[in-house]
């Protein structure tokens, strides 16, 4: 088993999040997003478009 060095950006607050230690995760349109806190996850789930707008 290998360990990934991949990190993700919390779409709500912009923090760098390691999926192995993320406080929460949510799936939207087939993609998994990782969050630094349950509060960020809750905000994202309530209105994903607000945080994913280009």
N, CA, C, O and CB atoms as a CASP TS submission, in Angstrom:
PFRMAT TS
TARGET T0000
AUTHOR 0000-0000-0000
METHOD Language model
MODEL 1
PARENT N/A
ATOM      1  N   UNK     1       0.845  -1.183   0.000  1.00  0.00           N
ATOM      2  CA  UNK     1       0.000   0.000   0.000  1.00  0.00           C
ATOM      3  C   UNK     1       0.887   1.243   0.000  1.00  0.00           C
ATOM      4  O   UNK     1       1.846   1.324   0.768  1.00  0.00           O
ATOM      5  CB  UNK     1      -0.960   0.000   1.224  1.00  0.00           C
ATOM      6  N   UNK     2       0.570   2.203  -0.855  1.00  0.00           N
ATOM      7  CA  UNK     2       1.378   3.408  -0.921  1.00  0.00           C
ATOM      8  C   UNK     2       0.636   4.576  -0.282  1.00  0.00           C
ATOM      9  O   UNK     2      -0.593   4.580  -0.202  1.00  0.00           O
ATOM     10  CB  UNK     2       1.745   3.734  -2.376  1.00  0.00           C
ATOM     11  N   UNK     3       1.388   5.549   0.165  1.00  0.00           N
ATOM     12  CA  UNK     3       0.814   6.749   0.762  1.00  0.00           C
ATOM     13  C   UNK     3       0.854   7.866  -0.262  1.00  0.00           C
ATOM     14  O   UNK     3       1.895   8.128  -0.865  1.00  0.00           O
ATOM     15  CB  UNK     3       1.571   7.155   2.057  1.00  0.00           C
ATOM     16  N   UNK     4      -0.277   8.522  -0.458  1.00  0.00           N
ATOM     17  CA  UNK     4      -0.354   9.616  -1.410  1.00  0.00           C
ATOM     18  C   UNK     4       0.069  10.919  -0.748  1.00  0.00           C
ATOM     19  O   UNK     4      -0.254  11.171   0.412  1.00  0.00           O
ATOM     20  CB  UNK     4      -1.770   9.738  -1.980  1.00  0.00           C
ATOM     21  N   UNK     5       0.789  11.737  -1.491  1.00  0.00           N
ATOM     22  CA  UNK     5       1.207  13.044  -1.002  1.00  0.00           C
ATOM     23  C   UNK     5       0.219  14.119  -1.463  1.00  0.00           C
ATOM     24  O   UNK     5       0.514  15.311  -1.374  1.00  0.00           O
ATOM     25  CB  UNK     5       2.636  13.373  -1.489  1.00  0.00           C
ATOM     26  N   UNK     6      -0.938  13.708  -1.950  1.00  0.00           N
ATOM     27  CA  UNK     6      -1.912  14.625  -2.520  1.00  0.00           C
ATOM     28  C   UNK     6      -2.675  15.367  -1.428  1.00  0.00           C
ATOM     29  O   UNK     6      -3.110  14.777  -0.440  1.00  0.00           O
ATOM     30  CB  UNK     6      -2.882  13.871  -3.419  1.00  0.00           C
ATOM     31  N   UNK     7      -2.826  16.668  -1.628  1.00  0.00           N
ATOM     32  CA  UNK     7      -3.678  17.459  -0.755  1.00  0.00           C
ATOM     33  C   UNK     7      -4.707  18.181  -1.626  1.00  0.00           C
ATOM     34  O   UNK     7      -4.537  18.294  -2.840  1.00  0.00           O
ATOM     35  CB  UNK     7      -2.837  18.474   0.095  1.00  0.00           C
ATOM     36  N   UNK     8      -5.749  18.654  -1.006  1.00  0.00           N
ATOM     37  CA  UNK     8      -6.823  19.348  -1.695  1.00  0.00           C
ATOM     38  C   UNK     8      -7.087  20.675  -1.007  1.00  0.00           C
ATOM     39  O   UNK     8      -6.719  20.875   0.150  1.00  0.00           O
ATOM     40  CB  UNK     8      -8.101  18.488  -1.735  1.00  0.00           C
ATOM     41  N   UNK     9      -7.721  21.568  -1.723  1.00  0.00           N
ATOM     42  CA  UNK     9      -8.091  22.857  -1.153  1.00  0.00           C
ATOM     43  C   UNK     9      -9.553  22.821  -0.737  1.00  0.00           C
ATOM     44  O   UNK     9     -10.425  22.486  -1.539  1.00  0.00           O
ATOM     45  CB  UNK     9      -7.836  24.004  -2.159  1.00  0.00           C
ATOM     46  N   UNK    10      -9.818  23.166   0.510  1.00  0.00           N
ATOM     47  CA  UNK    10     -11.183  23.276   1.004  1.00  0.00           C
ATOM     48  C   UNK    10     -11.861  24.364   0.173  1.00  0.00           C
ATOM     49  O   UNK    10     -11.410  25.509   0.183  1.00  0.00           O
ATOM     50  CB  UNK    10     -11.225  23.607   2.555  1.00  0.00           C
ATOM     51  N   UNK    11     -12.940  24.028  -0.549  1.00  0.00           N
ATOM     52  CA  UNK    11     -13.557  25.023  -1.431  1.00  0.00           C
ATOM     53  C   UNK    11     -14.241  26.169  -0.691  1.00  0.00           C
ATOM     54  O   UNK    11     -14.557  27.191  -1.299  1.00  0.00           O
ATOM     55  CB  UNK    11     -14.556  24.350  -2.318  1.00  0.00           C
ATOM     56  N   UNK    12     -14.473  26.015   0.603  1.00  0.00           N
ATOM     57  CA  UNK    12     -15.159  27.053   1.372  1.00  0.00           C
ATOM     58  C   UNK    12     -14.174  28.091   1.908  1.00  0.00           C
ATOM     59  O   UNK    12     -14.360  29.291   1.709  1.00  0.00           O
ATOM     60  CB  UNK    12     -15.941  26.426   2.530  1.00  0.00           C
ATOM     61  N   UNK    13     -13.131  27.624   2.585  1.00  0.00           N
ATOM     62  CA  UNK    13     -12.219  28.562   3.249  1.00  0.00           C
ATOM     63  C   UNK    13     -10.852  28.680   2.586  1.00  0.00           C
ATOM     64  O   UNK    13     -10.089  29.594   2.896  1.00  0.00           O
ATOM     65  CB  UNK    13     -12.030  28.149   4.670  1.00  0.00           C
ATOM     66  N   UNK    14     -10.537  27.754   1.667  1.00  0.00           N
ATOM     67  CA  UNK    14      -9.264  27.822   0.957  1.00  0.00           C
ATOM     68  C   UNK    14      -8.092  27.140   1.641  1.00  0.00           C
ATOM     69  O   UNK    14      -6.975  27.171   1.125  1.00  0.00           O
ATOM     70  CB  UNK    14      -8.919  29.222   0.736  1.00  0.00           C
ATOM     71  N   UNK    15      -8.326  26.526   2.790  1.00  0.00           N
ATOM     72  CA  UNK    15      -7.241  25.827   3.485  1.00  0.00           C
ATOM     73  C   UNK    15      -6.814  24.576   2.722  1.00  0.00           C
ATOM     74  O   UNK    15      -7.616  23.975   2.008  1.00  0.00           O
ATOM     75  CB  UNK    15      -7.671  25.451   4.909  1.00  0.00           C
ATOM     76  N   UNK    16      -5.558  24.191   2.877  1.00  0.00           N
ATOM     77  CA  UNK    16      -5.060  22.943   2.315  1.00  0.00           C
ATOM     78  C   UNK    16      -5.467  21.809   3.241  1.00  0.00           C
ATOM     79  O   UNK    16      -5.263  21.879   4.453  1.00  0.00           O
ATOM     80  CB  UNK    16      -3.512  22.982   2.119  1.00  0.00           C
ATOM     81  N   UNK    17      -6.044  20.761   2.659  1.00  0.00           N
ATOM     82  CA  UNK    17      -6.571  19.646   3.442  1.00  0.00           C
ATOM     83  C   UNK    17      -5.990  18.333   2.931  1.00  0.00           C
ATOM     84  O   UNK    17      -5.980  18.071   1.729  1.00  0.00           O
ATOM     85  CB  UNK    17      -8.116  19.613   3.383  1.00  0.00           C
ATOM     86  N   UNK    18      -5.505  17.514   3.860  1.00  0.00           N
ATOM     87  CA  UNK    18      -5.041  16.167   3.548  1.00  0.00           C
ATOM     88  C   UNK    18      -6.252  15.239   3.688  1.00  0.00           C
ATOM     89  O   UNK    18      -6.848  15.182   4.763  1.00  0.00           O
ATOM     90  CB  UNK    18      -3.843  15.722   4.497  1.00  0.00           C
ATOM     91  N   UNK    19      -6.626  14.521   2.645  1.00  0.00           N
ATOM     92  CA  UNK    19      -7.814  13.653   2.733  1.00  0.00           C
ATOM     93  C   UNK    19      -7.753  12.638   3.879  1.00  0.00           C
ATOM     94  O   UNK    19      -8.789  12.241   4.412  1.00  0.00           O
ATOM     95  CB  UNK    19      -7.995  12.911   1.431  1.00  0.00           C
ATOM     96  N   UNK    20      -6.555  12.225   4.254  1.00  0.00           N
ATOM     97  CA  UNK    20      -6.415  11.240   5.325  1.00  0.00           C
ATOM     98  C   UNK    20      -6.797  11.820   6.686  1.00  0.00           C
ATOM     99  O   UNK    20      -7.172  11.077   7.593  1.00  0.00           O
ATOM    100  CB  UNK    20      -4.987  10.716   5.370  1.00  0.00           C
ATOM    101  N   UNK    21      -6.704  13.131   6.830  1.00  0.00           N
ATOM    102  CA  UNK    21      -6.997  13.765   8.114  1.00  0.00           C
ATOM    103  C   UNK    21      -8.114  14.797   8.023  1.00  0.00           C
ATOM    104  O   UNK    21      -8.347  15.540   8.977  1.00  0.00           O
ATOM    105  CB  UNK    21      -5.754  14.418   8.657  1.00  0.00           C
ATOM    106  N   UNK    22      -8.806  14.854   6.891  1.00  0.00           N
ATOM    107  CA  UNK    22      -9.878  15.838   6.700  1.00  0.00           C
ATOM    108  C   UNK    22     -10.974  15.643   7.741  1.00  0.00           C
ATOM    109  O   UNK    22     -11.307  14.516   8.110  1.00  0.00           O
ATOM    110  CB  UNK    22     -10.468  15.730   5.278  1.00  0.00           C
ATOM    111  N   UNK    23     -11.526  16.754   8.205  1.00  0.00           N
ATOM    112  CA  UNK    23     -12.607  16.696   9.190  1.00  0.00           C
ATOM    113  C   UNK    23     -13.899  16.182   8.583  1.00  0.00           C
ATOM    114  O   UNK    23     -14.737  15.605   9.276  1.00  0.00           O
ATOM    115  CB  UNK    23     -12.837  18.065   9.798  1.00  0.00           C
ATOM    116  N   UNK    24     -14.057  16.399   7.267  1.00  0.00           N
ATOM    117  CA  UNK    24     -15.281  15.981   6.597  1.00  0.00           C
ATOM    118  C   UNK    24     -15.050  15.937   5.094  1.00  0.00           C
ATOM    119  O   UNK    24     -14.071  16.483   4.583  1.00  0.00           O
ATOM    120  CB  UNK    24     -16.451  16.930   6.942  1.00  0.00           C
ATOM    121  N   UNK    25     -15.961  15.284   4.401  1.00  0.00           N
ATOM    122  CA  UNK    25     -15.918  15.212   2.941  1.00  0.00           C
ATOM    123  C   UNK    25     -17.351  15.214   2.426  1.00  0.00           C
ATOM    124  O   UNK    25     -18.287  14.859   3.143  1.00  0.00           O
ATOM    125  CB  UNK    25     -15.143  13.938   2.450  1.00  0.00           C
ATOM    126  N   UNK    26     -17.504  15.618   1.179  1.00  0.00           N
ATOM    127  CA  UNK    26     -18.821  15.587   0.533  1.00  0.00           C
ATOM    128  C   UNK    26     -18.605  15.365  -0.949  1.00  0.00           C
ATOM    129  O   UNK    26     -17.596  15.785  -1.516  1.00  0.00           O
ATOM    130  CB  UNK    26     -19.630  16.908   0.792  1.00  0.00           C
ATOM    131  N   UNK    27     -19.568  14.698  -1.570  1.00  0.00           N
ATOM    132  CA  UNK    27     -19.498  14.460  -3.008  1.00  0.00           C
ATOM    133  C   UNK    27     -20.492  15.374  -3.706  1.00  0.00           C
ATOM    134  O   UNK    27     -21.619  15.562  -3.248  1.00  0.00           O
ATOM    135  CB  UNK    27     -19.783  12.969  -3.347  1.00  0.00           C
ATOM    136  N   UNK    28     -20.050  15.938  -4.824  1.00  0.00           N
ATOM    137  CA  UNK    28     -20.918  16.803  -5.621  1.00  0.00           C
ATOM    138  C   UNK    28     -20.612  16.547  -7.087  1.00  0.00           C
ATOM    139  O   UNK    28     -19.467  16.682  -7.518  1.00  0.00           O
ATOM    140  CB  UNK    28     -20.717  18.317  -5.257  1.00  0.00           C
ATOM    141  N   UNK    29     -21.628  16.178  -7.852  1.00  0.00           N
ATOM    142  CA  UNK    29     -21.498  15.889  -9.278  1.00  0.00           C
ATOM    143  C   UNK    29     -20.332  14.934  -9.570  1.00  0.00           C
ATOM    144  O   UNK    29     -19.565  15.141 -10.510  1.00  0.00           O
ATOM    145  CB  UNK    29     -21.311  17.187 -10.053  1.00  0.00           C
ATOM    146  N   UNK    30     -20.217  13.894  -8.752  1.00  0.00           N
ATOM    147  CA  UNK    30     -19.219  12.852  -8.972  1.00  0.00           C
ATOM    148  C   UNK    30     -17.822  13.165  -8.476  1.00  0.00           C
ATOM    149  O   UNK    30     -16.921  12.343  -8.646  1.00  0.00           O
ATOM    150  CB  UNK    30     -19.147  12.558 -10.395  1.00  0.00           C
ATOM    151  N   UNK    31     -17.610  14.314  -7.875  1.00  0.00           N
ATOM    152  CA  UNK    31     -16.289  14.672  -7.360  1.00  0.00           C
ATOM    153  C   UNK    31     -16.363  14.788  -5.846  1.00  0.00           C
ATOM    154  O   UNK    31     -17.338  15.307  -5.301  1.00  0.00           O
ATOM    155  CB  UNK    31     -15.778  16.001  -7.991  1.00  0.00           C
ATOM    156  N   UNK    32     -15.327  14.302  -5.169  1.00  0.00           N
ATOM    157  CA  UNK    32     -15.266  14.393  -3.717  1.00  0.00           C
ATOM    158  C   UNK    32     -14.490  15.640  -3.318  1.00  0.00           C
ATOM    159  O   UNK    32     -13.411  15.916  -3.843  1.00  0.00           O
ATOM    160  CB  UNK    32     -14.617  13.126  -3.112  1.00  0.00           C
ATOM    161  N   UNK    33     -15.054  16.380  -2.388  1.00  0.00           N
ATOM    162  CA  UNK    33     -14.424  17.576  -1.836  1.00  0.00           C
ATOM    163  C   UNK    33     -14.118  17.311  -0.363  1.00  0.00           C
ATOM    164  O   UNK    33     -14.900  16.663   0.333  1.00  0.00           O
ATOM    165  CB  UNK    33     -15.343  18.841  -2.009  1.00  0.00           C
ATOM    166  N   UNK    34     -12.981  17.812   0.106  1.00  0.00           N
ATOM    167  CA  UNK    34     -12.539  17.608   1.481  1.00  0.00           C
ATOM    168  C   UNK    34     -12.534  18.936   2.219  1.00  0.00           C
ATOM    169  O   UNK    34     -12.259  19.985   1.636  1.00  0.00           O
ATOM    170  CB  UNK    34     -11.138  16.960   1.520  1.00  0.00           C
ATOM    171  N   UNK    35     -12.842  18.877   3.514  1.00  0.00           N
ATOM    172  CA  UNK    35     -13.027  20.090   4.308  1.00  0.00           C
ATOM    173  C   UNK    35     -12.217  20.061   5.594  1.00  0.00           C
ATOM    174  O   UNK    35     -11.956  19.003   6.165  1.00  0.00           O
ATOM    175  CB  UNK    35     -14.491  20.282   4.632  1.00  0.00           C
ATOM    176  N   UNK    36     -11.824  21.264   6.037  1.00  0.00           N
ATOM    177  CA  UNK    36     -11.048  21.392   7.269  1.00  0.00           C
ATOM    178  C   UNK    36     -11.934  21.240   8.500  1.00  0.00           C
ATOM    179  O   UNK    36     -11.451  20.910   9.584  1.00  0.00           O
ATOM    180  CB  UNK    36     -10.329  22.741   7.306  1.00  0.00           C
ATOM    181  N   UNK    37     -13.233  21.481   8.329  1.00  0.00           N
ATOM    182  CA  UNK    37     -14.155  21.398   9.464  1.00  0.00           C
ATOM    183  C   UNK    37     -15.550  20.983   8.983  1.00  0.00           C
ATOM    184  O   UNK    37     -15.873  21.081   7.799  1.00  0.00           O
ATOM    185  CB  UNK    37     -14.224  22.757  10.215  1.00  0.00           C
ATOM    186  N   UNK    38     -16.350  20.524   9.920  1.00  0.00           N
ATOM    187  CA  UNK    38     -17.736  20.165   9.595  1.00  0.00           C
ATOM    188  C   UNK    38     -18.530  21.409   9.215  1.00  0.00           C
ATOM    189  O   UNK    38     -19.481  21.324   8.439  1.00  0.00           O
ATOM    190  CB  UNK    38     -18.408  19.445  10.786  1.00  0.00           C
ATOM    191  N   UNK    39     -18.147  22.555   9.754  1.00  0.00           N
ATOM    192  CA  UNK    39     -18.822  23.804   9.415  1.00  0.00           C
ATOM    193  C   UNK    39     -18.646  24.144   7.942  1.00  0.00           C
ATOM    194  O   UNK    39     -19.595  24.557   7.276  1.00  0.00           O
ATOM    195  CB  UNK    39     -18.295  24.945  10.281  1.00  0.00           C
ATOM    196  N   UNK    40     -17.425  23.968   7.433  1.00  0.00           N
ATOM    197  CA  UNK    40     -17.180  24.218   6.012  1.00  0.00           C
ATOM    198  C   UNK    40     -17.975  23.231   5.161  1.00  0.00           C
ATOM    199  O   UNK    40     -18.548  23.610   4.140  1.00  0.00           O
ATOM    200  CB  UNK    40     -15.671  24.114   5.690  1.00  0.00           C
ATOM    201  N   UNK    41     -18.009  21.985   5.573  1.00  0.00           N
ATOM    202  CA  UNK    41     -18.781  20.988   4.826  1.00  0.00           C
ATOM    203  C   UNK    41     -20.262  21.360   4.800  1.00  0.00           C
ATOM    204  O   UNK    41     -20.908  21.263   3.757  1.00  0.00           O
ATOM    205  CB  UNK    41     -18.597  19.588   5.443  1.00  0.00           C
ATOM    206  N   UNK    42     -20.792  21.779   5.926  1.00  0.00           N
ATOM    207  CA  UNK    42     -22.207  22.141   6.015  1.00  0.00           C
ATOM    208  C   UNK    42     -22.522  23.312   5.082  1.00  0.00           C
ATOM    209  O   UNK    42     -23.546  23.300   4.398  1.00  0.00           O
ATOM    210  CB  UNK    42     -22.582  22.499   7.470  1.00  0.00           C
ATOM    211  N   UNK    43     -21.657  24.314   5.051  1.00  0.00           N
ATOM    212  CA  UNK    43     -21.854  25.461   4.160  1.00  0.00           C
ATOM    213  C   UNK    43     -21.833  25.029   2.703  1.00  0.00           C
ATOM    214  O   UNK    43     -22.649  25.486   1.902  1.00  0.00           O
ATOM    215  CB  UNK    43     -20.777  26.525   4.406  1.00  0.00           C
ATOM    216  N   UNK    44     -20.898  24.146   2.359  1.00  0.00           N
ATOM    217  CA  UNK    44     -20.775  23.662   0.992  1.00  0.00           C
ATOM    218  C   UNK    44     -22.009  22.880   0.569  1.00  0.00           C
ATOM    219  O   UNK    44     -22.549  23.115  -0.512  1.00  0.00           O
ATOM    220  CB  UNK    44     -19.534  22.796   0.848  1.00  0.00           C
ATOM    221  N   UNK    45     -22.457  21.961   1.398  1.00  0.00           N
ATOM    222  CA  UNK    45     -23.607  21.116   1.065  1.00  0.00           C
ATOM    223  C   UNK    45     -24.859  21.968   0.892  1.00  0.00           C
ATOM    224  O   UNK    45     -25.706  21.643   0.059  1.00  0.00           O
ATOM    225  CB  UNK    45     -23.833  20.049   2.156  1.00  0.00           C
ATOM    226  N   UNK    46     -24.998  23.039   1.651  1.00  0.00           N
ATOM    227  CA  UNK    46     -26.165  23.901   1.559  1.00  0.00           C
ATOM    228  C   UNK    46     -26.231  24.628   0.205  1.00  0.00           C
ATOM    229  O   UNK    46     -27.322  24.878  -0.306  1.00  0.00           O
ATOM    230  CB  UNK    46     -26.152  24.915   2.699  1.00  0.00           C
ATOM    231  N   UNK    47     -25.072  24.968  -0.375  1.00  0.00           N
ATOM    232  CA  UNK    47     -25.059  25.717  -1.643  1.00  0.00           C
ATOM    233  C   UNK    47     -23.727  25.526  -2.351  1.00  0.00           C
ATOM    234  O   UNK    47     -22.903  26.440  -2.349  1.00  0.00           O
ATOM    235  CB  UNK    47     -25.322  27.227  -1.397  1.00  0.00           C
ATOM    236  N   UNK    48     -23.487  24.356  -2.962  1.00  0.00           N
ATOM    237  CA  UNK    48     -22.200  24.102  -3.616  1.00  0.00           C
ATOM    238  C   UNK    48     -21.843  25.127  -4.690  1.00  0.00           C
ATOM    239  O   UNK    48     -20.676  25.485  -4.846  1.00  0.00           O
ATOM    240  CB  UNK    48     -22.212  22.734  -4.230  1.00  0.00           C
ATOM    241  N   UNK    49     -22.838  25.596  -5.422  1.00  0.00           N
ATOM    242  CA  UNK    49     -22.582  26.547  -6.504  1.00  0.00           C
ATOM    243  C   UNK    49     -21.925  27.820  -6.036  1.00  0.00           C
ATOM    244  O   UNK    49     -21.176  28.441  -6.790  1.00  0.00           O
ATOM    245  CB  UNK    49     -23.854  26.883  -7.198  1.00  0.00           C
ATOM    246  N   UNK    50     -22.185  28.221  -4.818  1.00  0.00           N
ATOM    247  CA  UNK    50     -21.587  29.439  -4.264  1.00  0.00           C
ATOM    248  C   UNK    50     -20.070  29.309  -4.174  1.00  0.00           C
ATOM    249  O   UNK    50     -19.351  30.300  -4.300  1.00  0.00           O
ATOM    250  CB  UNK    50     -22.174  29.742  -2.877  1.00  0.00           C
ATOM    251  N   UNK    51     -19.586  28.092  -3.956  1.00  0.00           N
ATOM    252  CA  UNK    51     -18.157  27.877  -3.739  1.00  0.00           C
ATOM    253  C   UNK    51     -17.440  27.346  -4.976  1.00  0.00           C
ATOM    254  O   UNK    51     -16.210  27.316  -5.011  1.00  0.00           O
ATOM    255  CB  UNK    51     -17.956  26.922  -2.596  1.00  0.00           C
ATOM    256  N   UNK    52     -18.192  26.929  -5.983  1.00  0.00           N
ATOM    257  CA  UNK    52     -17.580  26.360  -7.175  1.00  0.00           C
ATOM    258  C   UNK    52     -17.689  27.269  -8.388  1.00  0.00           C
ATOM    259  O   UNK    52     -17.197  26.924  -9.463  1.00  0.00           O
ATOM    260  CB  UNK    52     -18.208  25.036  -7.485  1.00  0.00           C
ATOM    261  N   UNK    53     -18.314  28.406  -8.237  1.00  0.00           N
ATOM    262  CA  UNK    53     -18.469  29.326  -9.365  1.00  0.00           C
ATOM    263  C   UNK    53     -17.102  29.753  -9.898  1.00  0.00           C
ATOM    264  O   UNK    53     -16.195  30.080  -9.133  1.00  0.00           O
ATOM    265  CB  UNK    53     -19.291  30.564  -8.944  1.00  0.00           C
ATOM    266  N   UNK    54     -16.978  29.743 -11.189  1.00  0.00           N
ATOM    267  CA  UNK    54     -15.700  30.105 -11.804  1.00  0.00           C
ATOM    268  C   UNK    54     -15.594  31.588 -12.025  1.00  0.00           C
ATOM    269  O   UNK    54     -14.580  32.065 -12.536  1.00  0.00           O
ATOM    270  CB  UNK    54     -15.516  29.383 -13.116  1.00  0.00           C
TER
END
